[in-house]
Amino acid sequence: MIKSLRGHLIFFQILLIVIFAMMMTYSMFEIHRITAKSTKEEALRVARQVKWQQLRWIDETKILLPLIAKRLSLTNGNSTDVAVKNCSAYLVELQEDFPQYLNFGVINPDGSIQCSALPFKKGARLDDRDYFISAKKSRTVSMGNYQIGRITGKASINFGFPLYDNKGEFNGVIFAAINIEAIDINLTQLSLPEGSVVTLLSSAGTILTRYPHGEDWVGRTAIEWPVVQLILRSKKEGTAKHNDYRGVERLYSFTPFKINSRSIYVLVGIPSQLAYADANALYLRNLIVLLTIASLFILFSWFWFGQSVLKPLESLRLTSEKLNQGDFSARTNLLPNNREINQLGCAFNKMAGNIEARYQEKLQNEKILQDVNRALRTLSGGNHALIRANEELELLQDMCRVAVEEGGYIIF
């Protein structure tokens, strides 16, 4: 019985701990859900920030290129050596004022280079570049794809602006080459958690730039990444949770923007482990506190239950066994107080006292009855002896015999 009570106590304690642990686990999952949502929202905020940064660069380039064209008066079709020298000198100064650009230059209608801020090889042609073809067709500022510049020899994204003469005939393209490394430097100013990655993708899934370590990624394709496939399918702003190319789970947010008819995607990825780090640490800390409190509670309740419940119950059990064995003087050692179990012990002692009193009374009555029976047997034997006796001596002898044998009296 006592072991059973201890077992029940431990069972309910463990059950209570499990319930609390389950509640904590549910809370952790709920915190994970809220954290994932807020992290994606933060990543989306960063993606939008990058998007507006890029759009600002594009807008600045759209404003800058027509101003350069007007400054050089190239719309008049002047391509003399003096004009070319003046053009190159001005572009050199311009490139120094805008270090985010690798180069500025002017391309003739046939694709040959008219002038450039950087030296170029004679005979070099750029009529196959996307920004040249697109600017010629769109008649506005156009963006090319990622490229390794034939003049700069570095990774860049070029913009082109078409030039026209007084008759409205196509007269070439002025271009500006944005330094990919300058974009990386701009991304370092964003408030991103450690381990986060920001990627600019073309509509073909090509990496235009990436932070950090952009120099190792520029120009590589990411079309096989699940998140990139999702982006190219949806073609709109959104969030997702996917493993990256290394199998690390990340919370992604992405947003598109267009340059002319071309889509560029900003992708921000934050490691899930990093995003959940605070929640996991809080859960682990709470779990340790719970287990510590539970262990102390179990030890305390084990001692308290043993002293306050099991020990009194054990005293009641032993006393009841003694009573059952006929020891009516047995009593519990529970002192009277306000505790229910002590009151039970006192009631038990009172009951045992009543039983002992009745038993003693019974013994007394039995003794009286035995004395009465002995006297009656002696009287009966004496009557028979009196009837049978012929002489006084014989009667006296028979009476003594009856008193000893029938009554159990002792005659000295």
C-alpha positions as CSV (number, residue, x, y, z in Angstrom):
1,M,0.0,0.0,0.0
2,I,2.8,2.4,1.0
3,K,4.8,1.6,-2.1
4,S,1.6,2.1,-4.2
5,L,1.1,5.6,-2.7
6,R,4.7,6.5,-3.5
7,G,4.3,5.1,-7.0
8,H,1.1,7.1,-7.5
9,L,2.8,10.3,-6.2
10,I,5.7,9.9,-8.6
11,F,3.4,9.1,-11.5
12,F,1.4,12.3,-11.0
13,Q,4.5,14.3,-10.5
14,I,6.0,13.0,-13.7
15,L,2.7,13.5,-15.5
16,L,2.6,17.1,-14.3
17,I,6.2,17.6,-15.6
18,V,5.4,16.1,-18.9
19,I,2.4,18.4,-19.3
20,F,4.5,21.4,-18.5
21,A,7.2,20.2,-21.0
22,M,4.5,19.7,-23.7
23,M,3.2,23.2,-23.0
24,M,6.8,24.6,-23.3
25,T,7.4,22.6,-26.5
26,Y,4.1,24.0,-28.0
27,S,5.2,27.5,-26.9
28,M,8.6,26.9,-28.6
29,F,6.9,25.9,-31.9
30,E,4.7,28.9,-31.7
31,I,7.7,31.2,-31.0
32,H,9.4,29.5,-34.0
33,R,6.4,30.3,-36.2
34,I,6.3,33.9,-35.0
35,T,10.1,34.2,-35.3
36,A,10.1,32.8,-38.9
37,K,7.4,35.2,-39.8
38,S,9.2,38.2,-38.4
39,T,12.5,37.1,-39.8
40,K,11.0,36.7,-43.3
41,E,9.5,40.2,-42.9
42,E,12.9,41.6,-41.8
43,A,14.5,39.8,-44.8
44,L,11.8,41.2,-47.1
45,R,12.5,44.7,-45.7
46,V,16.2,44.3,-46.5
47,A,15.3,42.9,-49.9
48,R,13.2,46.0,-50.6
49,Q,15.9,48.2,-49.3
50,V,18.4,46.6,-51.7
51,K,15.8,46.9,-54.5
52,W,15.4,50.6,-53.9
53,Q,19.1,51.1,-53.7
54,Q,19.5,49.4,-57.1
55,L,16.6,51.4,-58.5
56,R,18.2,54.6,-57.2
57,W,21.5,53.7,-58.9
58,I,19.5,53.0,-62.1
59,D,17.6,56.3,-61.8
60,E,20.9,58.1,-61.1
61,T,22.4,56.4,-64.2
62,K,19.3,57.3,-66.3
63,I,19.7,61.0,-65.3
64,L,23.5,60.9,-65.5
65,L,23.9,59.5,-69.0
66,P,21.7,62.1,-70.8
67,L,23.5,64.8,-68.9
68,I,26.9,63.4,-70.1
69,A,25.6,63.2,-73.6
70,K,24.4,66.9,-73.5
71,R,27.7,67.9,-71.9
72,L,29.8,66.3,-74.6
73,S,27.5,67.6,-77.4
74,L,27.8,64.2,-79.1
75,T,24.3,64.5,-80.5
76,N,25.8,66.7,-83.2
77,G,27.7,63.8,-84.6
78,N,31.1,65.4,-83.9
79,S,33.8,62.7,-83.9
80,T,36.9,64.6,-84.7
81,D,40.2,63.8,-82.9
82,V,39.8,66.9,-80.8
83,A,36.2,66.0,-79.8
84,V,37.4,62.4,-78.9
85,K,40.2,63.8,-76.7
86,N,37.9,66.2,-75.0
87,C,35.4,63.4,-74.6
88,S,37.9,61.0,-73.0
89,A,39.3,63.7,-70.7
90,Y,35.9,64.6,-69.5
91,L,35.0,61.0,-68.9
92,V,38.2,60.5,-66.9
93,E,37.2,63.3,-64.6
94,L,33.7,62.0,-64.4
95,Q,34.9,58.5,-63.5
96,E,37.0,60.0,-60.6
97,D,33.9,61.8,-59.3
98,F,31.7,58.7,-59.5
99,P,34.0,55.8,-58.2
100,Q,31.1,53.4,-58.3
101,Y,31.4,53.3,-62.0
102,L,34.2,51.4,-63.6
103,N,34.1,53.2,-66.9
104,F,32.2,55.7,-69.0
105,G,32.4,55.6,-72.8
106,V,30.8,56.3,-76.1
107,I,30.1,53.7,-78.8
108,N,29.8,54.7,-82.5
109,P,26.7,53.5,-84.5
110,D,28.9,50.7,-86.0
111,G,29.9,49.4,-82.6
112,S,33.4,50.8,-82.5
113,I,34.5,52.8,-79.4
114,Q,34.6,56.5,-79.9
115,C,36.0,57.5,-76.5
116,S,36.4,56.1,-73.0
117,A,37.5,57.0,-69.5
118,L,39.9,54.1,-69.6
119,P,42.3,53.3,-72.4
120,F,41.0,50.8,-75.0
121,K,42.4,48.8,-77.8
122,K,42.0,50.2,-81.3
123,G,39.4,48.2,-83.2
124,A,37.6,47.0,-80.2
125,R,33.8,46.7,-80.8
126,L,30.9,46.6,-78.5
127,D,27.9,46.3,-80.9
128,D,27.2,42.8,-79.6
129,R,26.6,43.9,-76.0
130,D,23.1,43.7,-74.7
131,Y,22.9,47.2,-73.4
132,F,24.0,48.5,-76.9
133,I,21.4,46.5,-78.8
134,S,18.7,47.2,-76.2
135,A,19.4,51.0,-76.1
136,K,19.3,51.1,-79.9
137,K,15.9,49.4,-80.0
138,S,14.2,51.0,-76.9
139,R,15.5,54.5,-77.5
140,T,16.0,54.9,-73.7
141,V,18.4,53.9,-71.0
142,S,18.8,50.2,-71.1
143,M,20.6,47.7,-68.8
144,G,22.8,44.9,-70.0
145,N,23.6,41.6,-68.4
146,Y,26.5,40.8,-66.2
147,Q,29.7,40.9,-68.2
148,I,33.5,41.0,-68.0
149,G,34.3,44.3,-69.5
150,R,36.5,44.3,-72.7
151,I,38.0,47.6,-71.6
152,T,38.0,47.2,-67.8
153,G,38.6,43.5,-67.6
154,K,36.4,43.4,-64.5
155,A,32.9,42.3,-63.7
156,S,30.3,45.0,-64.3
157,I,26.7,45.7,-65.2
158,N,26.5,48.3,-68.0
159,F,23.8,50.8,-68.9
160,G,23.5,52.4,-72.3
161,F,21.8,55.5,-73.6
162,P,21.1,56.0,-77.3
163,L,22.4,59.1,-79.1
164,Y,20.7,60.7,-82.1
165,D,21.8,63.4,-84.5
166,N,19.8,66.5,-85.5
167,K,17.9,64.5,-88.1
168,G,16.9,61.9,-85.5
169,E,19.2,59.3,-86.9
170,F,20.8,56.8,-84.5
171,N,24.3,58.1,-83.7
172,G,25.7,55.7,-81.1
173,V,25.4,54.8,-77.5
174,I,26.9,56.3,-74.4
175,F,27.5,53.8,-71.6
176,A,28.3,53.6,-67.9
177,A,29.7,50.4,-66.3
178,I,28.7,49.9,-62.7
179,N,31.3,48.2,-60.6
180,I,30.0,44.9,-59.1
181,E,32.4,45.4,-56.2
182,A,30.8,48.8,-55.5
183,I,27.4,47.0,-55.1
184,D,29.0,44.6,-52.6
185,I,30.4,47.6,-50.6
186,N,26.9,49.1,-50.7
187,L,25.4,45.9,-49.3
188,T,27.8,45.8,-46.4
189,Q,26.0,48.9,-45.0
190,L,22.8,46.9,-44.5
191,S,21.8,45.7,-41.0
192,L,21.9,42.0,-41.7
193,P,22.3,39.2,-39.1
194,E,25.5,37.3,-39.2
195,G,25.4,34.5,-41.8
196,S,22.9,36.3,-44.0
197,V,23.2,36.3,-47.8
198,V,22.0,38.9,-50.3
199,T,21.9,37.9,-54.0
200,L,20.9,39.8,-57.1
201,L,19.7,37.5,-59.8
202,S,18.9,38.0,-63.5
203,S,15.7,36.6,-65.0
204,A,17.8,33.7,-66.3
205,G,18.9,32.8,-62.8
206,T,22.4,34.2,-63.2
207,I,24.0,35.7,-60.1
208,L,24.7,39.4,-60.8
209,T,26.2,40.0,-57.4
210,R,26.2,38.4,-54.0
211,Y,27.1,39.5,-50.5
212,P,29.3,38.3,-48.9
213,H,32.1,36.9,-51.2
214,G,30.5,38.3,-54.3
215,E,33.7,37.9,-56.4
216,D,33.4,34.1,-56.1
217,W,29.7,34.1,-57.3
218,V,29.3,36.7,-60.0
219,G,28.3,35.2,-63.3
220,R,27.5,31.8,-61.9
221,T,24.1,30.3,-62.5
222,A,21.8,29.5,-59.6
223,I,18.9,28.0,-61.7
224,E,19.2,24.7,-59.9
225,W,18.5,26.2,-56.5
226,P,14.9,25.4,-55.3
227,V,14.4,28.9,-54.1
228,V,15.5,30.4,-57.4
229,Q,13.2,28.1,-59.3
230,L,10.4,29.3,-57.0
231,I,11.3,32.9,-57.7
232,L,11.4,32.5,-61.5
233,R,8.0,30.7,-61.4
234,S,6.3,33.2,-59.2
235,K,7.9,36.3,-60.7
236,K,6.6,38.3,-57.7
237,E,7.5,39.3,-54.2
238,G,7.3,36.6,-51.6
239,T,8.9,34.5,-48.8
240,A,9.9,30.9,-48.5
241,K,11.9,28.3,-46.5
242,H,14.4,26.2,-48.4
243,N,17.8,24.6,-48.1
244,D,20.6,26.4,-49.9
245,Y,23.2,24.7,-52.1
246,R,25.0,23.4,-49.1
247,G,21.9,22.0,-47.5
248,V,21.6,24.7,-44.8
249,E,18.0,25.7,-44.1
250,R,17.4,29.4,-44.7
251,L,14.4,31.7,-44.4
252,Y,14.2,33.6,-47.7
253,S,12.5,36.7,-48.9
254,F,12.6,38.0,-52.4
255,T,11.3,40.9,-54.5
256,P,11.6,41.7,-58.2
257,F,12.1,45.0,-60.0
258,K,12.3,45.7,-63.7
259,I,14.8,47.6,-65.9
260,N,13.1,48.2,-69.2
261,S,11.6,44.8,-69.8
262,R,14.2,42.8,-67.9
263,S,13.5,41.5,-64.4
264,I,16.0,41.6,-61.6
265,Y,15.4,39.7,-58.4
266,V,16.8,40.6,-54.9
267,L,17.1,37.5,-52.7
268,V,17.8,37.7,-49.0
269,G,18.5,34.5,-47.1
270,I,18.9,34.2,-43.3
271,P,19.9,30.8,-41.7
272,S,17.0,29.3,-39.8
273,Q,19.3,28.2,-37.0
274,L,20.4,31.8,-36.5
275,A,16.9,33.0,-36.6
276,Y,15.7,30.4,-34.1
277,A,18.8,30.8,-31.9
278,D,17.2,33.0,-29.3
279,A,14.0,30.9,-29.2
280,N,16.0,27.7,-28.8
281,A,18.2,29.2,-26.1
282,L,15.1,30.4,-24.2
283,Y,13.5,26.9,-24.6
284,L,16.6,25.2,-23.4
285,R,17.0,27.5,-20.4
286,N,13.4,27.1,-19.4
287,L,13.7,23.3,-19.8
288,I,16.7,23.3,-17.5
289,V,14.9,25.4,-15.0
290,L,11.8,23.2,-15.2
291,L,13.9,20.0,-14.7
292,T,15.8,21.6,-11.8
293,I,12.6,22.7,-10.1
294,A,11.0,19.4,-10.8
295,S,13.9,17.5,-9.3
296,L,13.9,19.6,-6.2
297,F,10.1,19.3,-6.0
298,I,10.2,15.5,-6.3
299,L,12.9,15.3,-3.6
300,F,11.1,17.6,-1.3
301,S,7.7,16.0,-1.9
302,W,9.3,12.6,-1.4
303,F,10.6,13.6,2.0
304,W,7.5,15.6,3.0
305,F,5.1,12.9,1.8
306,G,7.2,10.3,3.7
307,Q,7.2,12.3,6.9
308,S,3.7,13.7,6.7
309,V,1.7,11.0,5.1
310,L,3.5,7.7,4.7
311,K,5.0,7.6,8.2
312,P,1.7,8.2,10.0
313,L,0.0,5.7,7.7
314,E,2.7,3.2,8.5
315,S,2.0,3.8,12.2
316,L,-1.7,3.2,11.7
317,R,-1.0,0.0,9.7
318,L,1.3,-1.4,12.4
319,T,-1.1,-0.5,15.2
320,S,-4.0,-2.1,13.3
321,E,-1.9,-5.3,12.9
322,K,-1.2,-5.4,16.6
323,L,-4.8,-5.0,17.4
324,N,-5.6,-7.7,15.0
325,Q,-3.1,-10.0,16.8
326,G,-4.8,-9.3,20.1
327,D,-2.6,-6.5,21.5
328,F,-5.3,-4.2,22.6
329,S,-2.9,-1.9,24.3
330,A,-1.3,-0.9,21.0
331,R,-1.6,2.8,20.1
332,T,-0.3,5.1,17.3
333,N,2.4,7.7,18.0
334,L,0.4,10.5,16.3
335,L,0.0,13.6,18.5
336,P,-3.3,15.6,18.4
337,N,-3.1,18.7,16.1
338,N,-5.0,20.2,13.2
339,R,-3.7,17.9,10.5
340,E,-6.3,15.5,9.3
341,I,-4.1,12.4,9.4
342,N,-3.2,13.2,13.1
343,Q,-6.9,13.6,13.8
344,L,-7.4,10.2,12.2
345,G,-4.7,8.8,14.4
346,C,-6.3,10.2,17.5
347,A,-9.7,8.8,16.5
348,F,-8.0,5.5,15.9
349,N,-6.3,5.6,19.3
350,K,-9.7,6.4,20.9
351,M,-11.3,3.5,19.1
352,A,-8.5,1.2,20.3
353,G,-9.0,2.4,23.8
354,N,-12.7,1.7,23.6
355,I,-11.9,-1.8,22.3
356,E,-9.4,-2.4,25.1
357,A,-11.9,-1.2,27.7
358,R,-14.6,-3.5,26.4
359,Y,-12.1,-6.4,26.2
360,Q,-11.1,-5.8,29.8
361,E,-14.8,-5.6,30.8
362,K,-15.4,-8.8,29.0
363,L,-12.5,-10.5,30.8
364,Q,-13.9,-9.2,34.1
365,N,-17.4,-10.5,33.3
366,E,-15.9,-13.9,32.2
367,K,-14.0,-14.1,35.5
368,I,-17.2,-13.4,37.6
369,L,-19.1,-15.9,35.5
370,Q,-16.4,-18.5,36.1
371,D,-16.5,-17.8,39.9
372,V,-20.3,-18.1,39.9
373,N,-20.1,-21.4,37.9
374,R,-17.5,-22.8,40.3
375,A,-19.6,-21.9,43.3
376,L,-22.7,-23.5,41.6
377,R,-20.7,-26.6,40.8
378,T,-19.5,-26.8,44.4
379,L,-23.0,-26.2,45.8
380,S,-24.4,-28.9,43.5
381,G,-21.7,-31.4,44.5
382,G,-22.2,-30.6,48.1
383,N,-26.0,-31.2,47.8
384,H,-25.3,-34.6,46.2
385,A,-22.7,-35.4,49.0
386,L,-25.3,-34.4,51.7
387,I,-27.9,-36.8,50.2
388,R,-25.5,-39.7,50.0
389,A,-23.7,-39.2,53.3
390,N,-24.5,-41.7,56.2
391,E,-22.0,-40.3,58.7
392,E,-20.8,-36.9,59.6
393,L,-17.1,-37.8,58.9
394,E,-18.1,-39.2,55.5
395,L,-20.1,-36.0,54.7
396,L,-17.1,-33.8,55.7
397,Q,-14.7,-35.8,53.5
398,D,-17.1,-35.7,50.5
399,M,-17.6,-31.9,50.9
400,C,-13.9,-31.4,51.0
401,R,-13.5,-33.5,47.8
402,V,-16.3,-31.6,46.0
403,A,-14.7,-28.2,47.0
404,V,-11.3,-29.3,45.6
405,E,-12.4,-31.3,42.5
406,E,-15.6,-29.5,41.4
407,G,-15.0,-26.0,42.7
408,G,-11.2,-26.0,42.3
409,Y,-10.7,-24.6,45.7
410,I,-7.4,-25.1,47.6
411,I,-7.7,-26.5,51.1
412,F,-4.7,-26.2,53.4
